[in-house]
Amino acid sequence: MQEAYKRISEEHEDPWVALGDFSNDFFDQPERRADLVCDPVQEPASSTGEQHRWAVFCAASVEYLCQKYDIACPDWTSNPAYALLPEPWFDTTSTKPQVLERLRETTPDAFRRRNIYCGDRIYINKREAAAEFRRKLELRLKRTA
């Protein structure tokens, strides 16, 4: 995660590209998961608001993934600097109340506690999701046979 944040904050890379690369490594290499999350993000001394939001997002991401995949959560994620954004941050450009409410309701706690609302599909392992889809499809086919 440290590398992803560096790419976001220093190299000004699209955050979703850097986080997507991190996700691919995390999901494709389960034996490296603890190593991929152990090092803290290095927020610049004169951090912009956007850089800080992404640092908080990275901390929430690591906490969420560690909980979901039963990995010891590194201490850096509980640094008070990454505890709470002053304003809610929604992963949408929509201002529709029903969209914002859905994000509030479905966002995992690691994000919600930090005032980040991204829904529960933010880190979907496509291989796990495909296997679950196939399993449900097979069950449905068995019931109709």
Phi, psi and omega per residue, in radians:
M1 nan -0.574 3.132
Q2 -1.010 -0.749 3.138
E3 -1.137 -0.726 3.120
A4 -1.066 -0.789 -3.134
Y5 -1.139 -0.668 3.103
K6 -1.049 -0.749 3.126
R7 -1.114 -0.627 3.127
I8 -1.247 -0.856 -2.978
S9 -1.468 -0.617 -3.070
E10 -1.749 -0.651 -3.070
E11 -1.696 -0.053 3.101
H12 0.971 0.620 3.092
E13 -1.335 2.633 3.066
D14 -0.955 2.154 -3.086
P15 -0.972 -0.637 -3.089
W16 -1.252 -0.431 3.054
V17 -1.258 -0.861 -3.141
A18 -1.075 -0.770 3.132
L19 -1.234 -0.553 3.065
G20 -1.135 -0.719 3.086
D21 -1.121 -0.737 3.072
F22 -1.026 -0.815 -3.130
S23 -1.029 -0.771 3.118
N24 -1.026 -0.802 3.113
D25 -1.090 -0.783 -3.096
F26 -1.071 -0.811 -3.076
F27 -1.396 -0.545 -3.105
D28 -1.445 -0.315 -3.072
Q29 -2.277 1.241 -3.075
P30 -0.990 -0.512 -3.135
E31 -1.215 -0.281 -3.129
R32 -1.799 0.019 -3.012
R33 -0.960 -0.831 -3.125
A34 -1.069 -0.690 3.113
D35 -1.158 -0.603 -3.097
L36 -1.229 -0.352 -3.092
V37 -1.968 -0.108 -2.971
C38 -1.267 -0.591 -3.061
D39 -1.485 2.327 -3.089
P40 -1.204 2.651 3.002
V41 -1.175 2.598 -3.126
Q42 -1.935 1.606 -3.121
E43 -1.286 2.321 3.133
P44 -1.028 2.619 -3.135
A45 -1.028 -0.695 3.123
S46 -1.851 0.995 -3.077
S47 -1.099 2.405 3.034
T48 -1.409 2.905 3.089
G49 -1.010 -0.712 3.140
E50 -1.167 -0.745 3.102
Q51 -1.055 -0.708 3.133
H52 -1.155 -0.742 3.097
R53 -0.997 -0.753 -3.132
W54 -1.217 -0.564 3.070
A55 -1.117 -0.761 3.103
V56 -1.131 -0.717 3.102
F57 -1.058 -0.740 3.125
C58 -1.109 -0.730 3.102
A59 -1.086 -0.776 3.110
A60 -1.093 -0.700 3.139
S61 -1.060 -0.817 -3.129
V62 -1.113 -0.790 3.120
E63 -1.035 -0.812 -3.135
Y64 -1.058 -0.863 -3.103
L65 -1.148 -0.651 3.105
C66 -1.120 -0.737 3.102
Q67 -1.122 -0.798 -3.070
K68 -1.149 -0.640 -3.054
Y69 -1.900 0.302 3.037
D70 0.937 0.950 3.092
I71 -2.002 2.468 3.071
A72 -1.043 2.197 -3.096
C73 -1.386 2.197 -3.121
P74 -1.155 2.562 -3.089
D75 -1.024 -0.533 -3.044
W76 -1.058 -0.424 -3.116
T77 -1.200 -0.350 3.134
S78 -1.682 0.174 3.052
N79 -1.014 2.242 -3.121
P80 -0.949 -0.446 3.113
A81 -1.092 -0.412 -3.105
Y82 -1.897 0.374 -3.019
A83 -1.427 -0.747 -2.988
L84 -2.777 2.248 3.011
L85 -1.373 2.511 -3.106
P86 -1.175 -0.501 3.136
E87 -2.151 2.539 3.070
P88 -1.029 2.463 3.129
W89 -2.149 2.003 -3.105
F90 -1.812 2.383 3.097
D91 -1.481 1.090 3.115
T92 -2.883 2.716 3.009
T93 -1.700 -0.090 -3.126
S94 -1.284 2.525 3.028
T95 -1.958 0.142 3.140
K96 -1.137 2.239 -3.116
P97 -0.963 -0.669 -3.110
Q98 -1.187 -0.566 3.097
V99 -1.213 -0.812 -3.139
L100 -1.112 -0.679 3.118
E101 -1.144 -0.729 3.111
R102 -1.061 -0.735 3.103
L103 -1.126 -0.723 3.097
R104 -1.036 -0.732 -3.072
E105 -1.300 -0.570 -3.004
T106 -1.769 -0.132 -3.105
T107 -1.250 2.306 3.089
P108 -1.056 2.647 -3.052
D109 -0.995 -0.662 -3.114
A110 -1.011 -0.557 3.098
F111 -1.507 -0.822 -3.067
R112 -0.998 -0.737 3.138
R113 -1.068 -0.378 -3.139
R114 -1.728 0.119 3.113
N115 1.280 0.506 3.091
I116 -1.963 2.295 -3.103
Y117 -2.184 1.855 -3.022
C118 -2.250 -0.017 -3.109
G119 1.388 3.070 -3.048
D120 -1.693 0.174 3.136
R121 -1.879 0.208 -3.022
I122 -1.098 -0.683 3.115
Y123 -2.180 1.270 3.101
I124 -1.602 2.229 3.038
N125 -1.413 1.941 -3.033
K126 -1.072 -0.523 3.114
R127 -1.242 -0.750 3.080
E128 -1.123 -0.725 -3.133
A129 -1.137 -0.708 3.124
A130 -1.149 -0.714 3.121
A131 -1.122 -0.719 3.111
E132 -1.139 -0.714 3.100
F133 -1.069 -0.802 3.117
R134 -1.072 -0.730 3.138
R135 -1.066 -0.812 3.135
K136 -1.142 -0.670 3.112
L137 -1.116 -0.763 3.116
E138 -1.080 -0.736 3.095
L139 -1.080 -0.756 3.135
R140 -1.109 -0.726 3.133
L141 -1.152 -0.660 3.115
K142 -1.129 -0.680 -3.136
R143 -1.176 -0.546 -3.115
T144 -1.575 -0.137 -3.109
A145 -1.437 nan nan
